[in-house]
Amino acid sequence: MKVKLNDKVLVISGKDKGKQSRVTRVITKASKIIVEKVNMKTKHIKKTAQAAGEKITFEGPLDASNVAIICPSCNKPTRAGYKVLDNGKKDRICKKCKQSLDGAAAETSPTKTKKTSKKTNAI
């Protein structure tokens, strides 16, 4: 799935068509995503002896194919492609402007450094 957490997306089909928002959760196995303030659902909770009844509104899942990723550099809805970097990692790129969708973090991956402590024997 080419949509990742915190991507800015445009809904391209369904009742919320045209809305832009951020991805808050990704359900990879079902190929679904949850987007802020999109596909709002209402659930009625029955009253009990301990609590009063209430209505809860929450974001329902969308299929990942119903959204288009918005490129951070050209601000247009686009499809995502892949480019293999020199270090062997894949980077998502915008199909329109060929810029990275993951930002500069993917190009300069942090390397783990070992902490070495030198013991000095003061006698």
N, C-alpha and C positions, 0 to 999 in steps of 0.2 A: 504494500500500500504506500502511495507516494505522499499522503498527507500525514504530517507529524504534529505533535503537541505544540501549541502556541503559534501555529501558522495562521495568518490572516487569510480568510476564505470568503468567496462570494457564492451564495446559494443560487444555483442555476435552474432548479426545478422544485415544484411543490408549492405549498401555500405561502411560504416565506421567500419566494423567488425575488432576487434583487437585493436582499439584505447582506451586509458585510459584517463579519465579526471574527473572533478568535476561537480556535479549537481548544476546548478545555479538557477533553478526554478522548482517547483513541481505544477502540475495541477491535483489536487486530483480527482475532479469529472470525468474527462476524462481519468484518469489513465495514464497520460503522464508526461514526464519530459523534461527539456531543459538542455543539457550538453554543457560545454565550447568547442568550436572549433569542434563540431561534428554535422553532418547533416546540413551543411551550405547551405542556400538558397540565391538566388539572385532575387531582385525585381527591376524592371525598373520603374523609376518615370518620367512621361511625363513632358516636359518643359511647363512653364506657363509664363505669362507676368512678373511676379515678380521674378521667380527663373529659373535657368537652369535645364535641365534634368540630371538625375544621376542614377547610379546603386548602390543599397544598398545590402550589404550581411549581413545576420543574421542567428542565429541558429534556426533551426526548431525543433518542438517537436518530441520526440521519445516515443514509447510505453514503459511503465515501464518493460514489460516482455522481452524487447530486451537488457537489461543490467544485469550484475551481479555485486554485491557489492564486492569491494576489502577490505578484512579484514585488519585493520591497524596493527594488531599484527603478523599475519603470511604472509601478503602480497600476498595472493592467492585469486582468484575470488571464491566466495562462495554464498550459499543461507543464508538467515537470518531466525533465529528461535527466539522464545520468551521464556523468563524466568521471573517468577513473583518474585519480590524482597520481602524482609521482610516488607517493608512499604506499600506493595500493588500495587506498580507501576510495569509496564511491562518494561523489558529491552531487546533490540535486541542482540542476540548472534550469533557468527559465528558457522555454522554447522560443520566445520572441526576442529577448535581448541578450541571451547567452550568458547572463550573470548568475552568480551563485545564489540559490534560495536559502542556503544554510548560513550565509554570512561569512565573515572572515575566520570564524572559529574552526571551520572545517579545514581551511588551508593551512593554518598553523596549529597543528594538534600538539597539545602539551605532552612533554615526555616526562616519565617518572624519573626522579633523581633519588639516589640513595644518600641517606645522611650518614656521614662517616664522622666518628668522633675520635679524636686523637687523645690518648691517655698519656699524661705526663707523670713521670715518677720523680717527685721531688724528694730527694734524700738529703 
